[in-house]
Amino acid sequence: MSIQRFLSTHICLYRPIKQTYHILEWCSEKQHWFPYSGAIHPSDLRICKSLEHSYTTITIPLRSRTIPLVCDGRYLQVSDYDGKTISSCIPICTKSEESIPQSLLQYSTPPPTISTMDFTEMRLWKNE
């Protein structure tokens, strides 16, 4: 899956063992993902699950290589706020067997404070 299939320019890299969230932003000029450095308050985040999408594997381009990730339809719903520079719907990807480059893990986003998961019909990527 490439950036053209995602409907937003942000994805969230979730590391289940450490339970950390790292938001990545697509740079169309350089054609790779890089860490999003903005701060998002945990109360502005909610985890949701799209009923439109099921499990899929993606490969994302980084500066010097690509890494495989898994998406299962979960996403972060970001509350609206003034001066927003981030997508309101951010697909959550988990790492596969390959290690994550430390350069992507510079900034972490605290886990959402709301623990219940909402199910929605939100479209996260194009089914092509």
C-alpha beads as a LAMMPS data file, in Angstrom:
LAMMPS data file: protein, C-alpha beads

128 atoms
127 bonds

1 atom types
1 bond types

-500.0 500.0 xlo xhi
-500.0 500.0 ylo yhi
-500.0 500.0 zlo zhi

Masses

1 110.0

Atoms # bond

1 1 1 0.000 0.000 0.000
2 1 1 1.384 3.409 -0.872
3 1 1 0.594 6.928 0.317
4 1 1 -1.817 7.276 -2.586
5 1 1 -4.077 4.712 -0.954
6 1 1 -4.244 6.484 2.423
7 1 1 -6.870 9.223 2.634
8 1 1 -4.819 11.338 5.052
9 1 1 -1.196 12.465 5.147
10 1 1 -0.574 11.098 8.651
11 1 1 -0.283 7.594 10.038
12 1 1 0.322 6.427 13.577
13 1 1 3.013 3.878 14.305
14 1 1 1.939 1.898 17.379
15 1 1 4.441 -0.211 19.314
16 1 1 2.364 -2.702 21.350
17 1 1 5.125 -3.868 23.687
18 1 1 6.100 -0.358 24.753
19 1 1 2.526 0.921 24.211
20 1 1 3.742 4.063 22.486
21 1 1 2.222 5.977 19.595
22 1 1 4.393 7.773 17.042
23 1 1 2.715 9.885 14.391
24 1 1 4.352 10.065 10.979
25 1 1 3.703 12.670 8.313
26 1 1 4.039 12.184 4.553
27 1 1 6.446 14.499 2.722
28 1 1 5.317 14.576 -0.897
29 1 1 8.399 16.506 -1.970
30 1 1 10.843 13.897 -0.632
31 1 1 8.442 10.944 -1.073
32 1 1 8.903 9.443 2.394
33 1 1 7.475 9.481 5.921
34 1 1 9.042 11.479 8.733
35 1 1 8.181 12.037 12.419
36 1 1 5.430 14.517 13.226
37 1 1 6.831 16.836 15.902
38 1 1 3.629 18.585 16.971
39 1 1 2.085 17.938 20.368
40 1 1 -1.377 16.410 20.729
41 1 1 -3.043 16.258 24.130
42 1 1 -4.270 12.754 25.093
43 1 1 -7.774 14.096 25.771
44 1 1 -7.956 15.156 22.087
45 1 1 -7.486 11.558 20.930
46 1 1 -9.867 8.631 20.690
47 1 1 -9.201 5.172 19.250
48 1 1 -11.784 4.066 16.710
49 1 1 -12.199 1.047 14.446
50 1 1 -13.355 1.320 10.877
51 1 1 -15.859 -1.311 9.787
52 1 1 -14.932 -0.481 6.177
53 1 1 -11.444 -1.947 6.410
54 1 1 -9.934 -5.205 7.523
55 1 1 -6.409 -6.435 8.135
56 1 1 -3.815 -5.453 5.519
57 1 1 -0.044 -5.245 5.284
58 1 1 1.626 -2.093 3.997
59 1 1 5.172 -1.105 3.177
60 1 1 6.092 2.489 3.878
61 1 1 9.082 4.319 2.393
62 1 1 11.494 5.935 4.817
63 1 1 14.618 7.956 4.090
64 1 1 16.926 5.042 3.344
65 1 1 14.659 1.974 3.226
66 1 1 11.133 0.663 3.501
67 1 1 9.505 -1.149 6.425
68 1 1 6.456 -3.426 6.498
69 1 1 3.591 -2.509 8.829
70 1 1 0.161 -3.948 9.576
71 1 1 -3.127 -1.988 9.533
72 1 1 -6.330 -3.498 10.909
73 1 1 -8.754 -0.609 10.519
74 1 1 -8.031 1.062 13.857
75 1 1 -7.362 4.786 13.764
76 1 1 -6.863 7.801 15.990
77 1 1 -9.689 10.324 15.851
78 1 1 -8.216 13.758 16.596
79 1 1 -10.520 16.432 18.023
80 1 1 -10.779 19.701 16.142
81 1 1 -8.730 22.540 17.557
82 1 1 -7.501 25.903 16.341
83 1 1 -4.391 25.940 14.219
84 1 1 -4.699 22.228 13.423
85 1 1 -1.855 20.969 11.262
86 1 1 -2.681 17.287 11.536
87 1 1 -5.262 15.010 9.963
88 1 1 -8.404 14.408 12.008
89 1 1 -8.310 10.680 11.202
90 1 1 -4.953 8.878 11.503
91 1 1 -4.714 5.155 10.615
92 1 1 -2.875 3.103 13.253
93 1 1 -0.168 0.783 11.955
94 1 1 1.738 -1.742 14.023
95 1 1 5.225 -2.910 13.302
96 1 1 5.881 -6.297 11.846
97 1 1 9.013 -8.337 12.495
98 1 1 11.411 -5.657 11.289
99 1 1 12.793 -3.132 13.746
100 1 1 11.745 0.496 13.614
101 1 1 14.472 3.058 12.912
102 1 1 15.140 5.214 15.981
103 1 1 14.844 8.341 13.821
104 1 1 11.071 7.691 13.592
105 1 1 10.735 7.366 17.351
106 1 1 11.959 10.840 18.310
107 1 1 8.527 12.117 19.333
108 1 1 5.849 10.047 20.978
109 1 1 2.204 10.916 21.477
110 1 1 0.648 9.936 24.818
111 1 1 -2.025 7.238 24.627
112 1 1 -5.628 8.482 24.400
113 1 1 -7.306 9.100 27.748
114 1 1 -10.620 7.613 26.566
115 1 1 -10.316 3.847 26.740
116 1 1 -13.489 2.733 24.939
117 1 1 -13.312 2.013 21.204
118 1 1 -15.916 3.421 18.820
119 1 1 -16.844 1.545 15.635
120 1 1 -17.460 3.689 12.570
121 1 1 -17.879 3.544 8.805
122 1 1 -14.846 5.840 8.308
123 1 1 -12.807 5.263 5.164
124 1 1 -9.069 5.137 5.903
125 1 1 -7.670 4.096 2.550
126 1 1 -8.829 3.341 -0.964
127 1 1 -9.656 -0.290 -1.664
128 1 1 -7.652 -0.763 -4.861

Bonds

1 1 1 2
2 1 2 3
3 1 3 4
4 1 4 5
5 1 5 6
6 1 6 7
7 1 7 8
8 1 8 9
9 1 9 10
10 1 10 11
11 1 11 12
12 1 12 13
13 1 13 14
14 1 14 15
15 1 15 16
16 1 16 17
17 1 17 18
18 1 18 19
19 1 19 20
20 1 20 21
21 1 21 22
22 1 22 23
23 1 23 24
24 1 24 25
25 1 25 26
26 1 26 27
27 1 27 28
28 1 28 29
29 1 29 30
30 1 30 31
31 1 31 32
32 1 32 33
33 1 33 34
34 1 34 35
35 1 35 36
36 1 36 37
37 1 37 38
38 1 38 39
39 1 39 40
40 1 40 41
41 1 41 42
42 1 42 43
43 1 43 44
44 1 44 45
45 1 45 46
46 1 46 47
47 1 47 48
48 1 48 49
49 1 49 50
50 1 50 51
51 1 51 52
52 1 52 53
53 1 53 54
54 1 54 55
55 1 55 56
56 1 56 57
57 1 57 58
58 1 58 59
59 1 59 60
60 1 60 61
61 1 61 62
62 1 62 63
63 1 63 64
64 1 64 65
65 1 65 66
66 1 66 67
67 1 67 68
68 1 68 69
69 1 69 70
70 1 70 71
71 1 71 72
72 1 72 73
73 1 73 74
74 1 74 75
75 1 75 76
76 1 76 77
77 1 77 78
78 1 78 79
79 1 79 80
80 1 80 81
81 1 81 82
82 1 82 83
83 1 83 84
84 1 84 85
85 1 85 86
86 1 86 87
87 1 87 88
88 1 88 89
89 1 89 90
90 1 90 91
91 1 91 92
92 1 92 93
93 1 93 94
94 1 94 95
95 1 95 96
96 1 96 97
97 1 97 98
98 1 98 99
99 1 99 100
100 1 100 101
101 1 101 102
102 1 102 103
103 1 103 104
104 1 104 105
105 1 105 106
106 1 106 107
107 1 107 108
108 1 108 109
109 1 109 110
110 1 110 111
111 1 111 112
112 1 112 113
113 1 113 114
114 1 114 115
115 1 115 116
116 1 116 117
117 1 117 118
118 1 118 119
119 1 119 120
120 1 120 121
121 1 121 122
122 1 122 123
123 1 123 124
124 1 124 125
125 1 125 126
126 1 126 127
127 1 127 128
